[in-house]
Amino acid sequence: MRQVIDIREGENVAEGAAQAVEVLRSGHPVVLPCEAGYHLSASIGSPESTAVVNALAAESGRTAVLQGYERQQLLPDSQILPPVADRLSRRCWPGPVVLDLPVEAFSEATWSDKLLSTIDGLDSIHIRVPAMEVLPTISTELQEPLWTLPMPREALDDTGRLDQFNVALVLDAGAPRFDSGASVVRVRGDEWNISEDGVVGHSTITRLASRVVIFVCTGNTCRSPMAEALFRKLLTERLQCSDEELVERGFLVASAGVAAVGGVPISSEAAESLRLQGIDFSSHVSQPLTDELAVLADDMFTMTRGHRDSILQLCPEVADRVHLLAGDDADISDPIGGSQDIYADCCRTIATCLADRLDQIVS
């Protein structure tokens, strides 16, 4: 007898999760909801139920998806993904984006024998962390990700079909938040494309896949905006594109301050120093460096060791992405309160440091 538990409005979520764990451990698949639809889900520890998922996948022409409740469950710390895949996994999850990656991308993954057996013979793997209220409890209890297959909401009404695939439990959350389903992004090296359209479109994926470079100082009104503006100019010259095309070329450049107040304009002296370099950056306004912004960054270049220390206190997990802008680890002094000549000298120092860093960032 199949059980259906209504978890709409947040009711019965704990009961539903507990029942799902019990059913999955017994070797039967369950149907679970997420923000972009429903999934026939099997425990990696049950060859019988993973076989059910694979059979339906083969019949429908769709691809099974490995789903975890957090990135670390799918990608242990020892796993190093290609840069584009790493960025998308950090920025898109939890959310309606599936990454299609080649098996060789997981050469360092410390996956269980049961999981390795499930993916044996595959050339590529679809992986995802959905926004699913019940998934953290289920995956934590099972201590394994789930092997799943997307299914339409109307399939829940096909009781004969559910019986055919031995579905013992359905958690019904009503209509999904997104009708168009998850987007599938195929990543091979530095190249990507959307292989299955979904809720997240090309322009958004383009931004999320970009290399995010952030320059950091104290108030984000002098040194870091000069660095941002100068680096934008260097990038456009190297890539032979306009500033507006940088995102399409894979770069998103910004600046922030560890003690910044949002909305303060660039200092007049810094703006003038940039104008002398042929750059109009007068529209810049300051923004604080938040932990969310720090986590998004691929590279953060600070003006001083103090700025670097402040970032590491805020987000110690980003230590490998924080560097002093000066290659010799020297501090770039704050010109605030100084003459226009002092600002111009600071601007030239930053420009020299950026030129030395360019090859490191644009490989």
Rosetta blueprint (number, residue, H / E / L):
1 M L
2 R L
3 Q E
4 V E
5 I E
6 D E
7 I L
8 R H
9 E H
10 G H
11 E L
12 N L
13 V H
14 A H
15 E H
16 G H
17 A H
18 A H
19 Q H
20 A H
21 V H
22 E H
23 V H
24 L H
25 R H
26 S L
27 G L
28 H L
29 P L
30 V E
31 V E
32 L E
33 P E
34 C E
35 E L
36 A L
37 G E
38 Y E
39 H E
40 L E
41 S E
42 A E
43 S E
44 I L
45 G L
46 S L
47 P H
48 E H
49 S H
50 T H
51 A H
52 V H
53 V H
54 N H
55 A H
56 L H
57 A H
58 A H
59 E H
60 S H
61 G L
62 R L
63 T L
64 A L
65 V E
66 L E
67 Q E
68 G L
69 Y L
70 E L
71 R H
72 Q H
73 Q H
74 L H
75 L L
76 P L
77 D L
78 S L
79 Q L
80 I L
81 L L
82 P L
83 P H
84 V H
85 A H
86 D H
87 R H
88 L H
89 S H
90 R H
91 R H
92 C H
93 W L
94 P L
95 G L
96 P L
97 V E
98 V E
99 L E
100 D E
101 L E
102 P E
103 V H
104 E H
105 A H
106 F H
107 S L
108 E L
109 A L
110 T L
111 W L
112 S L
113 D H
114 K H
115 L H
116 L H
117 S H
118 T H
119 I H
120 D L
121 G L
122 L L
123 D L
124 S E
125 I E
126 H E
127 I E
128 R E
129 V L
130 P L
131 A L
132 M L
133 E L
134 V L
135 L H
136 P H
137 T H
138 I H
139 S H
140 T H
141 E H
142 L H
143 Q L
144 E L
145 P L
146 L E
147 W E
148 T E
149 L E
150 P E
151 M E
152 P L
153 R H
154 E H
155 A H
156 L H
157 D H
158 D L
159 T H
160 G H
161 R H
162 L H
163 D H
164 Q H
165 F L
166 N L
167 V L
168 A L
169 L E
170 V E
171 L E
172 D E
173 A L
174 G L
175 A L
176 P L
177 R L
178 F L
179 D L
180 S L
181 G L
182 A L
183 S E
184 V E
185 V E
186 R E
187 V E
188 R E
189 G L
190 D L
191 E E
192 W E
193 N E
194 I E
195 S E
196 E E
197 D L
198 G L
199 V L
200 V L
201 G L
202 H H
203 S H
204 T H
205 I H
206 T H
207 R H
208 L H
209 A H
210 S L
211 R E
212 V E
213 V E
214 I E
215 F E
216 V E
217 C E
218 T L
219 G L
220 N L
221 T L
222 C L
223 R H
224 S H
225 P H
226 M H
227 A H
228 E H
229 A H
230 L H
231 F H
232 R H
233 K H
234 L H
235 L H
236 T H
237 E H
238 R H
239 L H
240 Q L
241 C L
242 S L
243 D H
244 E H
245 E H
246 L L
247 V L
248 E L
249 R L
250 G L
251 F E
252 L E
253 V E
254 A E
255 S E
256 A E
257 G E
258 V L
259 A L
260 A L
261 V L
262 G L
263 G L
264 V L
265 P E
266 I L
267 S L
268 S H
269 E H
270 A H
271 A H
272 E H
273 S H
274 L H
275 R H
276 L H
277 Q L
278 G L
279 I L
280 D L
281 F L
282 S L
283 S L
284 H L
285 V E
286 S L
287 Q L
288 P E
289 L L
290 T L
291 D H
292 E H
293 L H
294 A H
295 V H
296 L H
297 A L
298 D L
299 D E
300 M E
301 F E
302 T E
303 M L
304 T L
305 R H
306 G H
307 H H
308 R H
309 D H
310 S H
311 I H
312 L H
313 Q H
314 L H
315 C L
316 P H
317 E H
318 V H
319 A H
320 D H
321 R H
322 V E
323 H E
324 L E
325 L L
326 A L
327 G L
328 D L
329 D L
330 A L
331 D L
332 I L
333 S L
334 D L
335 P L
336 I L
337 G L
338 G L
339 S L
340 Q H
341 D H
342 I H
343 Y H
344 A H
345 D H
346 C H
347 C H
348 R H
349 T H
350 I H
351 A H
352 T H
353 C H
354 L H
355 A H
356 D H
357 R H
358 L H
359 D H
360 Q H
361 I H
362 V L
363 S L
